[in-house]
Amino acid sequence: MPIESAREMLLKATDGKYAIGAFNVTNFIQMEAVIAAAVRRKSPLIIQCSVSPAKFLNPKVMVAAYRTFADDADIPICLHLDHCEEVDFCKECADIGFTNIMIDASKHSFEENINRTKFISTYCHTKGGISVEGELGTVSGVEDQVKVAENEAALCDPEQALEFIERTEIDLFAPAIGTAHGIYATKFPKIDFARLKKISETVNGTGANIPLVIHGGTGLQPEVVKKLVSLGGAKFNVSTDLKYALINTTRKYLSEHPDEYNPGKIDKAVRMAIMERIDYWIDLLGSAGKA
């Protein structure tokens, strides 16, 4: 299927009151499994990779694998660079074929965040066909190279959200609302639903204008996920859940087959576990049949 921009894909989700899973992968077994599950469920899909695994796997190889899988799929699939704080690496990934770039300048001042985000936005839009995600406020927790302590996390100011979007000309907006990377310390973390509602009304009050992104999906209760989607969350990031599926499945298989030395069987077990988790998220986000 021809590659569709994340913006167009997610504007449809915003209008349709569902969300599209944006799944972080750390190897090509995960990538293939995520795509296979989405194809089976006819769900649009965003494949994500953080900076550390992207550099380890080689971004050129990632793009080649993505294009190979996407060419054989009958659903729209995007390849997204997640939480990149390095302007040069954002440019490199845009140059070699990533379809979406997240420039994360959220740790900087408001004006510096705007400057850096605007630079990447202009760069990617000049190349054409590349959606850009920006973040206002910071999401706490740990994800690959991103580490933010809870007391350093600042929630998004709804009054600044529209100004940030207009001045940066981004395509996707990630407001910090209290979700966190990694595993939550409590079953019901404190999430500012009212803040998300206010932001959604401010930027999309007269119709879908810019899709909103929810970071820190792993560990949220189903009712919380559904509420976040109902309030405008259109791109839903999931990372740690897939890492746990990969590592726990591998550990279980090795413990049950201590005398077996066949990596292919481990890969098959991991693939099945990943596909089961993607099924869970597609059902929860309501994206099945939307491709």
N, C-alpha and C positions, 0 to 999 in steps of 0.2 A: 504494500500500500504506500502511496506517496506520503512523505513525511509531512506532518501537520504541525504548525507552531503550537507551543504550549499555551500561548495566549488565547488562540482561537478555540483550542480544545477545552480550556478551563472557563472561558466565557459561556460555552454551552453548559458546562456543569453548574456554573453560577445561576444561570437562567432556569436550569432543570432541577435545582435544589438537591443535587447529589455532589459527591466529591470524587476525585481521581487519585488513586494511590500513587505516591512518588516513593519508590522503593530503592533504598541504598544497597548496592551490591559491592562485594569485596573480591569476587572472583567470577569466572565465566560460567561455572556451574550454576551459581546463583542467577546470573543474568539470563541464561537460557531457561531456567526453571520459572522465573518470574514471567518471562514472555510467554512460555508455553501455557501457563495457567491463565494469563490474561486473554490469550487467543481462544482458549477453550471456553471462556466465559464471555467472549465478545465485549471486553472492557477496554476502553482507552487506557493508555499506560504511560507512566513517566519512569524511566530508569535513571537512577541517581548514583553518583559516585563522589565521595568526599576527596579532598585534595591528597591526603596520604596514600590511599589505595590507588587513586588515579595515577600518581607519580610512580608507584611501585609496579603497577600493571603496564604502564606506558600509555599515555593518552591516545597515541596513534593506533595502538593495538586495540584499545577499547572502542574507538570509533569504527575500526574495521570489523570487529565482532558485532557491534551494534548494527551496522549497515547490513551485514550478512543476515542476521536474525530478522531485522525489520523488513528486508526485501521479501522474505518468505512468509511474512505475517499479513493477515487481512484486517489488522486493527491499526489505528494511529499510535505510534510510539515515539517518544522524545528521549533524548539523552541529555541529562542535566548535570552540570558541575555544581556541587553543593558546598555552601559555606566557604567560598574562597576569599581569603583576605589579601591575596597577592594580585595586584593589577596585571603584572606581566604574565602570570599563569592563566588568568582569565582570558587575556588576549591570545595566548598560545592555544588554549582549548577551543576558542571561537574560530581560530584560523584553521584548525585541522578537522572540524566537523561536529563539535558538540552543538546541539540545537538550542540549548538553554544554558545560561550562565547566571549563577548567583554571586554577586559581589557583596561580600559581607564586611561593611565598614561600620557596623553598628557600635563598635567599641570606641569609635572616634566621636568628636563633638558633632552636633547636628549639622553645622556648616561643612565640616570635613567629610562627613558621611555623604552629604549631598554632592560635594565635589567629586569624590571618588566614584560614587555610583553613577553620576551623570557622565563621567568620562567613559566608563564601560558601556553604559547605555548607548551613547553616541557611537562608540566604536562598533558595537554589535549591530546596531540598526543600519549603519553605513554599509556593513558587509551584506546585510539583508537576510531575513528569515531566521534571525536568532532572537529569542525572547530573553529578557533580563529580569532577574528577581533582585529586589532590594529589601533590606530589613531595617526597621526602626524600633529601638529598644533592643535588649539583648535577652536571649533565651539561656537560662541557666543549665548546668549539667555538663556532661562530657560526651563528645562524639568525635572519634578519631582525633584530629589535631585541634578541635575546638573545645576549650575548657573555660567555663565561666562559673564562678562561685555564686551561690544564691544571693549573697549580700551585694554582689556586683551587678546582678541582673536588674535592669530598669524596664518597666513596662512602657509600651507605646503610648504616647500622648495623642489622643484622638484629634486634638486641635492642630497638631503638627502633621498628621498623616496626609491630609490632602495637599498641603504645601510641599511635603516631601515627594509625593507622587508626581505633582505637576512640574516641579523643578528638575527632577531627575529623568522624567519621561520613561520610567520603568514600565514593564508589562505585567509583572506579578509583584504583589506586596505582602511581605511577611511581618505582621505586627506582633510584638512580644506581648502576650496576654497571661502569662503565668505557667504555660506548659514548659516542659524541660526535656533535654536530651538524656538518654540513658534510662535507668530504671527509677521510677518514683519511689520515694521513701514511705509514702502513704497510699492507701487504696483510692482515696479521694483527694487529690492535690487541689490546692486553692487556685482555681482558674477564674479569671475575671470575665465572665460571660457578658456582663453589661458593657464592658469596654469593647469587646469584639462587636457587639450589636451596634454600639455608637459609631465605631469605625466603619462598619459595613453600611450603615445608613448615610454616613458622611460621604463615602466615596462611590457608593453604588445606589444611592437613594432614588434616582430617577431611571434606573435600568443598569444592567451589568456594564461596568466600565473598566474595572480592573479586578482580576481574580485575587482572592485572599488566600494566603498560605498558612497552614497550621504545622508548626514544627513540634517534635516531641510526641509522636503518636503512640509509641510503644508503652503499654501498661495502663492506658486510659480505659476506664470502664465503658462498655458498649453504649450506655445511655449518655455518657459524656461526649463520646465521639459523635453520636447522632445529633446532640444539641449543638455542637460546634459546627457541624455541617448545616444545620437548619439556620444558623446565624450568619452564614455566608462563607464558611470555610470550603474552598473548592479544590485546593491541592493539599493533600494530607500526607505528610512525610513520615515514613516508617523505616527505621534503620536497625535499632538494637534487637527487635523481634527476629529479624532474619539472621543476625549474628548468633543469637541463642539457638535458633533452629539448626544452623550449620554445626555449631560446636557441640551442642547437646546430642544431636543425632550421631555425629562422628564418635563422640565418647561412648555412647550407648552401643553402637555397632562394634567398636573395638573391644569393649568389655564382654560382649556376647560371643565374639568370634576371635579369641586371643591368638589362635594358631593360624588364622587366615591372613594371607598377604595379597589381597586383590583390591587395589585402589578403586577399580571400576565399580565394585559392589558398594563401596562407601559412597561414591559419587551418586549412584542410583538411589541410595537411602536418603542422602541429603536432598537430592532433587525432589523426591516425593514429599519430604518434610517441608521444603520451601513452598511447593505448590499448594500444600494444605493451608499454609499460613496466608498465601495470596488469596485463596478462595475465601478464607475468613474475612479478610479486609475488603475484598470486592463486595461481598454480601453486606458488610457493615456500612460501607460507603455508598452503596446503591448504584454502582457503576456498571453492573452486569447488563449486557445487551445495549449499551450506549455507544458502542463503536459504529 
